[in-house]
Amino acid sequence: MAASFVGTQTLQDTIDAAVQEFLARMHRVPGFSEAVHNAEENRRRRAGVPSIVKPNDQLPGTPDIS
């Protein structure tokens, strides 16, 4: 039913659109991006994987969400 309102054809497309909108809004909340980065760093540290991205670095080909 929501697909007709957001212009998608499948349930997966509707879910993807909703998740993208949610994350875009969350990234505008002060501290959210840093909290996500810190959580990822902690997960990597526990798994023994070295950090490859600093908090304010942007990966090539990714949109600027700040």
PDB file of N, CA, C and O in Angstrom:
ATOM      1  N   MET A   1       0.818  -1.194   0.000  1.00  0.00           N
ATOM      2  CA  MET A   1       0.000   0.000   0.000  1.00  0.00           C
ATOM      3  C   MET A   1       0.865   1.263   0.000  1.00  0.00           C
ATOM      4  O   MET A   1       0.550   2.228  -0.696  1.00  0.00           O
ATOM      5  N   ALA A   2       1.936   1.262   0.765  1.00  0.00           N
ATOM      6  CA  ALA A   2       2.804   2.441   0.817  1.00  0.00           C
ATOM      7  C   ALA A   2       3.527   2.670  -0.497  1.00  0.00           C
ATOM      8  O   ALA A   2       3.936   3.793  -0.794  1.00  0.00           O
ATOM      9  N   ALA A   3       3.689   1.616  -1.286  1.00  0.00           N
ATOM     10  CA  ALA A   3       4.427   1.731  -2.546  1.00  0.00           C
ATOM     11  C   ALA A   3       3.836   2.799  -3.447  1.00  0.00           C
ATOM     12  O   ALA A   3       4.580   3.521  -4.111  1.00  0.00           O
ATOM     13  N   SER A   4       2.522   2.914  -3.484  1.00  0.00           N
ATOM     14  CA  SER A   4       1.904   3.922  -4.348  1.00  0.00           C
ATOM     15  C   SER A   4       2.214   5.338  -3.877  1.00  0.00           C
ATOM     16  O   SER A   4       2.184   6.270  -4.680  1.00  0.00           O
ATOM     17  N   PHE A   5       2.508   5.516  -2.608  1.00  0.00           N
ATOM     18  CA  PHE A   5       2.821   6.840  -2.075  1.00  0.00           C
ATOM     19  C   PHE A   5       4.285   7.218  -2.266  1.00  0.00           C
ATOM     20  O   PHE A   5       4.605   8.402  -2.373  1.00  0.00           O
ATOM     21  N   VAL A   6       5.170   6.242  -2.310  1.00  0.00           N
ATOM     22  CA  VAL A   6       6.603   6.532  -2.439  1.00  0.00           C
ATOM     23  C   VAL A   6       7.144   6.229  -3.822  1.00  0.00           C
ATOM     24  O   VAL A   6       8.326   6.452  -4.082  1.00  0.00           O
ATOM     25  N   GLY A   7       6.300   5.724  -4.719  1.00  0.00           N
ATOM     26  CA  GLY A   7       6.704   5.498  -6.098  1.00  0.00           C
ATOM     27  C   GLY A   7       7.586   4.286  -6.310  1.00  0.00           C
ATOM     28  O   GLY A   7       8.460   4.299  -7.177  1.00  0.00           O
ATOM     29  N   THR A   8       7.371   3.247  -5.537  1.00  0.00           N
ATOM     30  CA  THR A   8       8.161   2.025  -5.700  1.00  0.00           C
ATOM     31  C   THR A   8       7.271   0.916  -6.247  1.00  0.00           C
ATOM     32  O   THR A   8       6.044   1.005  -6.206  1.00  0.00           O
ATOM     33  N   GLN A   9       7.912  -0.126  -6.758  1.00  0.00           N
ATOM     34  CA  GLN A   9       7.171  -1.226  -7.374  1.00  0.00           C
ATOM     35  C   GLN A   9       7.099  -2.471  -6.496  1.00  0.00           C
ATOM     36  O   GLN A   9       6.146  -3.243  -6.593  1.00  0.00           O
ATOM     37  N   THR A  10       8.101  -2.670  -5.641  1.00  0.00           N
ATOM     38  CA  THR A  10       8.142  -3.893  -4.840  1.00  0.00           C
ATOM     39  C   THR A  10       8.245  -3.557  -3.361  1.00  0.00           C
ATOM     40  O   THR A  10       8.585  -2.437  -2.982  1.00  0.00           O
ATOM     41  N   LEU A  11       7.946  -4.538  -2.543  1.00  0.00           N
ATOM     42  CA  LEU A  11       8.067  -4.358  -1.098  1.00  0.00           C
ATOM     43  C   LEU A  11       9.506  -4.030  -0.718  1.00  0.00           C
ATOM     44  O   LEU A  11       9.743  -3.166   0.127  1.00  0.00           O
ATOM     45  N   GLN A  12      10.470  -4.712  -1.336  1.00  0.00           N
ATOM     46  CA  GLN A  12      11.875  -4.453  -1.021  1.00  0.00           C
ATOM     47  C   GLN A  12      12.256  -3.021  -1.370  1.00  0.00           C
ATOM     48  O   GLN A  12      12.982  -2.377  -0.613  1.00  0.00           O
ATOM     49  N   ASP A  13      11.775  -2.507  -2.514  1.00  0.00           N
ATOM     50  CA  ASP A  13      12.053  -1.117  -2.891  1.00  0.00           C
ATOM     51  C   ASP A  13      11.453  -0.147  -1.881  1.00  0.00           C
ATOM     52  O   ASP A  13      12.064   0.871  -1.556  1.00  0.00           O
ATOM     53  N   THR A  14      10.259  -0.459  -1.386  1.00  0.00           N
ATOM     54  CA  THR A  14       9.607   0.388  -0.386  1.00  0.00           C
ATOM     55  C   THR A  14      10.400   0.382   0.917  1.00  0.00           C
ATOM     56  O   THR A  14      10.599   1.431   1.531  1.00  0.00           O
ATOM     57  N   ILE A  15      10.850  -0.789   1.334  1.00  0.00           N
ATOM     58  CA  ILE A  15      11.664  -0.898   2.550  1.00  0.00           C
ATOM     59  C   ILE A  15      12.973  -0.140   2.374  1.00  0.00           C
ATOM     60  O   ILE A  15      13.389   0.590   3.274  1.00  0.00           O
ATOM     61  N   ASP A  16      13.630  -0.301   1.225  1.00  0.00           N
ATOM     62  CA  ASP A  16      14.886   0.407   0.954  1.00  0.00           C
ATOM     63  C   ASP A  16      14.687   1.917   1.029  1.00  0.00           C
ATOM     64  O   ASP A  16      15.512   2.622   1.609  1.00  0.00           O
ATOM     65  N   ALA A  17      13.598   2.418   0.446  1.00  0.00           N
ATOM     66  CA  ALA A  17      13.317   3.858   0.472  1.00  0.00           C
ATOM     67  C   ALA A  17      13.103   4.336   1.902  1.00  0.00           C
ATOM     68  O   ALA A  17      13.592   5.400   2.282  1.00  0.00           O
ATOM     69  N   ALA A  18      12.374   3.553   2.698  1.00  0.00           N
ATOM     70  CA  ALA A  18      12.116   3.931   4.088  1.00  0.00           C
ATOM     71  C   ALA A  18      13.403   3.950   4.906  1.00  0.00           C
ATOM     72  O   ALA A  18      13.622   4.866   5.699  1.00  0.00           O
ATOM     73  N   VAL A  19      14.247   2.950   4.718  1.00  0.00           N
ATOM     74  CA  VAL A  19      15.512   2.882   5.460  1.00  0.00           C
ATOM     75  C   VAL A  19      16.425   4.032   5.054  1.00  0.00           C
ATOM     76  O   VAL A  19      17.061   4.644   5.912  1.00  0.00           O
ATOM     77  N   GLN A  20      16.500   4.335   3.758  1.00  0.00           N
ATOM     78  CA  GLN A  20      17.334   5.453   3.300  1.00  0.00           C
ATOM     79  C   GLN A  20      16.863   6.765   3.912  1.00  0.00           C
ATOM     80  O   GLN A  20      17.683   7.564   4.365  1.00  0.00           O
ATOM     81  N   GLU A  21      15.560   6.995   3.931  1.00  0.00           N
ATOM     82  CA  GLU A  21      15.016   8.223   4.513  1.00  0.00           C
ATOM     83  C   GLU A  21      15.309   8.283   6.010  1.00  0.00           C
ATOM     84  O   GLU A  21      15.701   9.331   6.524  1.00  0.00           O
ATOM     85  N   PHE A  22      15.122   7.169   6.709  1.00  0.00           N
ATOM     86  CA  PHE A  22      15.395   7.120   8.140  1.00  0.00           C
ATOM     87  C   PHE A  22      16.857   7.453   8.426  1.00  0.00           C
ATOM     88  O   PHE A  22      17.151   8.281   9.287  1.00  0.00           O
ATOM     89  N   LEU A  23      17.776   6.806   7.701  1.00  0.00           N
ATOM     90  CA  LEU A  23      19.201   7.046   7.932  1.00  0.00           C
ATOM     91  C   LEU A  23      19.600   8.471   7.570  1.00  0.00           C
ATOM     92  O   LEU A  23      20.420   9.074   8.262  1.00  0.00           O
ATOM     93  N   ALA A  24      19.038   9.014   6.503  1.00  0.00           N
ATOM     94  CA  ALA A  24      19.340  10.395   6.126  1.00  0.00           C
ATOM     95  C   ALA A  24      18.935  11.349   7.246  1.00  0.00           C
ATOM     96  O   ALA A  24      19.666  12.285   7.570  1.00  0.00           O
ATOM     97  N   ARG A  25      17.774  11.104   7.828  1.00  0.00           N
ATOM     98  CA  ARG A  25      17.326  11.963   8.937  1.00  0.00           C
ATOM     99  C   ARG A  25      18.179  11.757  10.186  1.00  0.00           C
ATOM    100  O   ARG A  25      18.499  12.718  10.885  1.00  0.00           O
ATOM    101  N   MET A  26      18.546  10.514  10.468  1.00  0.00           N
ATOM    102  CA  MET A  26      19.363  10.243  11.650  1.00  0.00           C
ATOM    103  C   MET A  26      20.738  10.890  11.541  1.00  0.00           C
ATOM    104  O   MET A  26      21.278  11.364  12.541  1.00  0.00           O
ATOM    105  N   HIS A  27      21.308  10.915  10.347  1.00  0.00           N
ATOM    106  CA  HIS A  27      22.631  11.514  10.179  1.00  0.00           C
ATOM    107  C   HIS A  27      22.608  13.019  10.424  1.00  0.00           C
ATOM    108  O   HIS A  27      23.662  13.628  10.610  1.00  0.00           O
ATOM    109  N   ARG A  28      21.428  13.626  10.425  1.00  0.00           N
ATOM    110  CA  ARG A  28      21.311  15.057  10.736  1.00  0.00           C
ATOM    111  C   ARG A  28      21.240  15.307  12.240  1.00  0.00           C
ATOM    112  O   ARG A  28      21.361  16.448  12.685  1.00  0.00           O
ATOM    113  N   VAL A  29      21.046  14.251  13.019  1.00  0.00           N
ATOM    114  CA  VAL A  29      20.969  14.383  14.479  1.00  0.00           C
ATOM    115  C   VAL A  29      22.389  14.520  15.023  1.00  0.00           C
ATOM    116  O   VAL A  29      23.244  13.683  14.737  1.00  0.00           O
ATOM    117  N   PRO A  30      22.649  15.576  15.812  1.00  0.00           N
ATOM    118  CA  PRO A  30      23.994  15.762  16.354  1.00  0.00           C
ATOM    119  C   PRO A  30      24.463  14.527  17.133  1.00  0.00           C
ATOM    120  O   PRO A  30      23.755  14.015  18.001  1.00  0.00           O
ATOM    121  N   GLY A  31      25.660  14.070  16.803  1.00  0.00           N
ATOM    122  CA  GLY A  31      26.265  12.954  17.508  1.00  0.00           C
ATOM    123  C   GLY A  31      25.976  11.584  16.918  1.00  0.00           C
ATOM    124  O   GLY A  31      26.646  10.615  17.274  1.00  0.00           O
ATOM    125  N   PHE A  32      24.989  11.474  16.018  1.00  0.00           N
ATOM    126  CA  PHE A  32      24.632  10.162  15.476  1.00  0.00           C
ATOM    127  C   PHE A  32      25.769   9.555  14.665  1.00  0.00           C
ATOM    128  O   PHE A  32      26.138   8.400  14.880  1.00  0.00           O
ATOM    129  N   SER A  33      26.326  10.326  13.735  1.00  0.00           N
ATOM    130  CA  SER A  33      27.392   9.790  12.875  1.00  0.00           C
ATOM    131  C   SER A  33      28.593   9.347  13.703  1.00  0.00           C
ATOM    132  O   SER A  33      29.193   8.306  13.435  1.00  0.00           O
ATOM    133  N   GLU A  34      28.937  10.142  14.705  1.00  0.00           N
ATOM    134  CA  GLU A  34      30.064   9.786  15.571  1.00  0.00           C
ATOM    135  C   GLU A  34      29.755   8.514  16.369  1.00  0.00           C
ATOM    136  O   GLU A  34      30.627   7.663  16.545  1.00  0.00           O
ATOM    137  N   ALA A  35      28.521   8.389  16.847  1.00  0.00           N
ATOM    138  CA  ALA A  35      28.139   7.190  17.602  1.00  0.00           C
ATOM    139  C   ALA A  35      28.204   5.942  16.719  1.00  0.00           C
ATOM    140  O   ALA A  35      28.656   4.888  17.166  1.00  0.00           O
ATOM    141  N   VAL A  36      27.755   6.061  15.471  1.00  0.00           N
ATOM    142  CA  VAL A  36      27.825   4.926  14.546  1.00  0.00           C
ATOM    143  C   VAL A  36      29.282   4.565  14.282  1.00  0.00           C
ATOM    144  O   VAL A  36      29.646   3.389  14.271  1.00  0.00           O
ATOM    145  N   HIS A  37      30.108   5.580  14.071  1.00  0.00           N
ATOM    146  CA  HIS A  37      31.531   5.332  13.820  1.00  0.00           C
ATOM    147  C   HIS A  37      32.174   4.639  15.022  1.00  0.00           C
ATOM    148  O   HIS A  37      32.914   3.669  14.862  1.00  0.00           O
ATOM    149  N   ASN A  38      31.890   5.139  16.220  1.00  0.00           N
ATOM    150  CA  ASN A  38      32.476   4.539  17.422  1.00  0.00           C
ATOM    151  C   ASN A  38      32.017   3.092  17.608  1.00  0.00           C
ATOM    152  O   ASN A  38      32.804   2.231  18.002  1.00  0.00           O
ATOM    153  N   ALA A  39      30.748   2.832  17.325  1.00  0.00           N
ATOM    154  CA  ALA A  39      30.247   1.458  17.432  1.00  0.00           C
ATOM    155  C   ALA A  39      30.959   0.549  16.434  1.00  0.00           C
ATOM    156  O   ALA A  39      31.318  -0.581  16.766  1.00  0.00           O
ATOM    157  N   GLU A  40      31.163   1.039  15.220  1.00  0.00           N
ATOM    158  CA  GLU A  40      31.867   0.241  14.209  1.00  0.00           C
ATOM    159  C   GLU A  40      33.321   0.008  14.619  1.00  0.00           C
ATOM    160  O   GLU A  40      33.846  -1.092  14.444  1.00  0.00           O
ATOM    161  N   GLU A  41      33.965   1.026  15.158  1.00  0.00           N
ATOM    162  CA  GLU A  41      35.345   0.870  15.620  1.00  0.00           C
ATOM    163  C   GLU A  41      35.430  -0.172  16.732  1.00  0.00           C
ATOM    164  O   GLU A  41      36.336  -1.004  16.736  1.00  0.00           O
ATOM    165  N   ASN A  42      34.487  -0.128  17.676  1.00  0.00           N
ATOM    166  CA  ASN A  42      34.479  -1.116  18.762  1.00  0.00           C
ATOM    167  C   ASN A  42      34.258  -2.525  18.223  1.00  0.00           C
ATOM    168  O   ASN A  42      34.894  -3.474  18.684  1.00  0.00           O
ATOM    169  N   ARG A  43      33.363  -2.665  17.253  1.00  0.00           N
ATOM    170  CA  ARG A  43      33.109  -3.972  16.650  1.00  0.00           C
ATOM    171  C   ARG A  43      34.362  -4.482  15.951  1.00  0.00           C
ATOM    172  O   ARG A  43      34.710  -5.656  16.074  1.00  0.00           O
ATOM    173  N   ARG A  44      35.039  -3.601  15.219  1.00  0.00           N
ATOM    174  CA  ARG A  44      36.279  -3.984  14.530  1.00  0.00           C
ATOM    175  C   ARG A  44      37.358  -4.377  15.542  1.00  0.00           C
ATOM    176  O   ARG A  44      38.059  -5.372  15.360  1.00  0.00           O
ATOM    177  N   ARG A  45      37.480  -3.588  16.603  1.00  0.00           N
ATOM    178  CA  ARG A  45      38.499  -3.859  17.617  1.00  0.00           C
ATOM    179  C   ARG A  45      38.272  -5.227  18.248  1.00  0.00           C
ATOM    180  O   ARG A  45      39.214  -6.004  18.408  1.00  0.00           O
ATOM    181  N   ARG A  46      37.016  -5.525  18.609  1.00  0.00           N
ATOM    182  CA  ARG A  46      36.699  -6.829  19.213  1.00  0.00           C
ATOM    183  C   ARG A  46      36.973  -7.978  18.246  1.00  0.00           C
ATOM    184  O   ARG A  46      37.340  -9.075  18.665  1.00  0.00           O
ATOM    185  N   ALA A  47      36.794  -7.719  16.950  1.00  0.00           N
ATOM    186  CA  ALA A  47      37.018  -8.765  15.946  1.00  0.00           C
ATOM    187  C   ALA A  47      38.476  -8.842  15.515  1.00  0.00           C
ATOM    188  O   ALA A  47      38.856  -9.745  14.769  1.00  0.00           O
ATOM    189  N   GLY A  48      39.298  -7.897  15.980  1.00  0.00           N
ATOM    190  CA  GLY A  48      40.705  -7.893  15.607  1.00  0.00           C
ATOM    191  C   GLY A  48      40.969  -7.349  14.216  1.00  0.00           C
ATOM    192  O   GLY A  48      41.992  -7.661  13.607  1.00  0.00           O
ATOM    193  N   VAL A  49      40.044  -6.530  13.706  1.00  0.00           N
ATOM    194  CA  VAL A  49      40.194  -5.943  12.368  1.00  0.00           C
ATOM    195  C   VAL A  49      40.671  -4.504  12.528  1.00  0.00           C
ATOM    196  O   VAL A  49      40.062  -3.738  13.275  1.00  0.00           O
ATOM    197  N   PRO A  50      41.746  -4.119  11.843  1.00  0.00           N
ATOM    198  CA  PRO A  50      42.248  -2.749  11.989  1.00  0.00           C
ATOM    199  C   PRO A  50      41.297  -1.721  11.384  1.00  0.00           C
ATOM    200  O   PRO A  50      40.560  -2.011  10.442  1.00  0.00           O
ATOM    201  N   SER A  51      41.330  -0.525  11.943  1.00  0.00           N
ATOM    202  CA  SER A  51      40.514   0.575  11.434  1.00  0.00           C
ATOM    203  C   SER A  51      41.058   1.037  10.090  1.00  0.00           C
ATOM    204  O   SER A  51      42.271   1.130   9.904  1.00  0.00           O
ATOM    205  N   ILE A  52      40.168   1.322   9.163  1.00  0.00           N
ATOM    206  CA  ILE A  52      40.611   1.807   7.852  1.00  0.00           C
ATOM    207  C   ILE A  52      40.088   3.201   7.529  1.00  0.00           C
ATOM    208  O   ILE A  52      40.579   3.839   6.597  1.00  0.00           O
ATOM    209  N   VAL A  53      39.099   3.686   8.284  1.00  0.00           N
ATOM    210  CA  VAL A  53      38.500   4.985   7.998  1.00  0.00           C
ATOM    211  C   VAL A  53      38.486   5.825   9.265  1.00  0.00           C
ATOM    212  O   VAL A  53      38.063   5.356  10.322  1.00  0.00           O
ATOM    213  N   LYS A  54      38.943   7.053   9.159  1.00  0.00           N
ATOM    214  CA  LYS A  54      38.884   7.980  10.282  1.00  0.00           C
ATOM    215  C   LYS A  54      37.491   8.612  10.324  1.00  0.00           C
ATOM    216  O   LYS A  54      36.805   8.618   9.301  1.00  0.00           O
ATOM    217  N   PRO A  55      37.046   9.144  11.469  1.00  0.00           N
ATOM    218  CA  PRO A  55      35.677   9.642  11.611  1.00  0.00           C
ATOM    219  C   PRO A  55      35.247  10.653  10.556  1.00  0.00           C
ATOM    220  O   PRO A  55      34.106  10.594  10.099  1.00  0.00           O
ATOM    221  N   ASN A  56      36.101  11.565  10.157  1.00  0.00           N
ATOM    222  CA  ASN A  56      35.690  12.610   9.232  1.00  0.00           C
ATOM    223  C   ASN A  56      36.099  12.340   7.796  1.00  0.00           C
ATOM    224  O   ASN A  56      35.914  13.198   6.932  1.00  0.00           O
ATOM    225  N   ASP A  57      36.652  11.164   7.524  1.00  0.00           N
ATOM    226  CA  ASP A  57      37.006  10.801   6.152  1.00  0.00           C
ATOM    227  C   ASP A  57      35.761  10.334   5.415  1.00  0.00           C
ATOM    228  O   ASP A  57      34.860   9.731   5.997  1.00  0.00           O
ATOM    229  N   GLN A  58      35.734  10.627   4.128  1.00  0.00           N
ATOM    230  CA  GLN A  58      34.634  10.156   3.292  1.00  0.00           C
ATOM    231  C   GLN A  58      35.196   9.173   2.287  1.00  0.00           C
ATOM    232  O   GLN A  58      36.183   9.466   1.612  1.00  0.00           O
ATOM    233  N   LEU A  59      34.579   8.015   2.184  1.00  0.00           N
ATOM    234  CA  LEU A  59      35.034   7.019   1.230  1.00  0.00           C
ATOM    235  C   LEU A  59      34.746   7.493  -0.189  1.00  0.00           C
ATOM    236  O   LEU A  59      33.717   8.126  -0.427  1.00  0.00           O
ATOM    237  N   PRO A  60      35.633   7.199  -1.137  1.00  0.00           N
ATOM    238  CA  PRO A  60      35.381   7.584  -2.524  1.00  0.00           C
ATOM    239  C   PRO A  60      34.082   6.960  -3.029  1.00  0.00           C
ATOM    240  O   PRO A  60      33.808   5.784  -2.792  1.00  0.00           O
ATOM    241  N   GLY A  61      33.297   7.764  -3.723  1.00  0.00           N
ATOM    242  CA  GLY A  61      32.058   7.260  -4.300  1.00  0.00           C
ATOM    243  C   GLY A  61      30.876   7.226  -3.357  1.00  0.00           C
ATOM    244  O   GLY A  61      29.798   6.770  -3.740  1.00  0.00           O
ATOM    245  N   THR A  62      31.050   7.704  -2.117  1.00  0.00           N
ATOM    246  CA  THR A  62      29.920   7.727  -1.193  1.00  0.00           C
ATOM    247  C   THR A  62      29.372   9.142  -1.107  1.00  0.00           C
ATOM    248  O   THR A  62      30.131  10.107  -1.200  1.00  0.00           O
ATOM    249  N   PRO A  63      28.054   9.277  -0.928  1.00  0.00           N
ATOM    250  CA  PRO A  63      27.471  10.616  -0.853  1.00  0.00           C
ATOM    251  C   PRO A  63      27.848  11.305   0.449  1.00  0.00           C
ATOM    252  O   PRO A  63      28.061  10.655   1.473  1.00  0.00           O
ATOM    253  N   ASP A  64      27.928  12.621   0.397  1.00  0.00           N
ATOM    254  CA  ASP A  64      28.191  13.404   1.600  1.00  0.00           C
ATOM    255  C   ASP A  64      26.879  13.531   2.359  1.00  0.00           C
ATOM    256  O   ASP A  64      25.943  14.158   1.863  1.00  0.00           O
ATOM    257  N   ILE A  65      26.793  12.952   3.545  1.00  0.00           N
ATOM    258  CA  ILE A  65      25.544  12.955   4.303  1.00  0.00           C
ATOM    259  C   ILE A  65      25.594  13.905   5.489  1.00  0.00           C
ATOM    260  O   ILE A  65      24.706  13.885   6.341  1.00  0.00           O
ATOM    261  N   SER A  66      26.613  14.726   5.547  1.00  0.00           N
ATOM    262  CA  SER A  66      26.705  15.642   6.687  1.00  0.00           C
ATOM    263  C   SER A  66      25.885  16.888   6.466  1.00  0.00           C
ATOM    264  O   SER A  66      25.851  17.766   7.328  1.00  0.00           O
TER     265      SER A  66
END
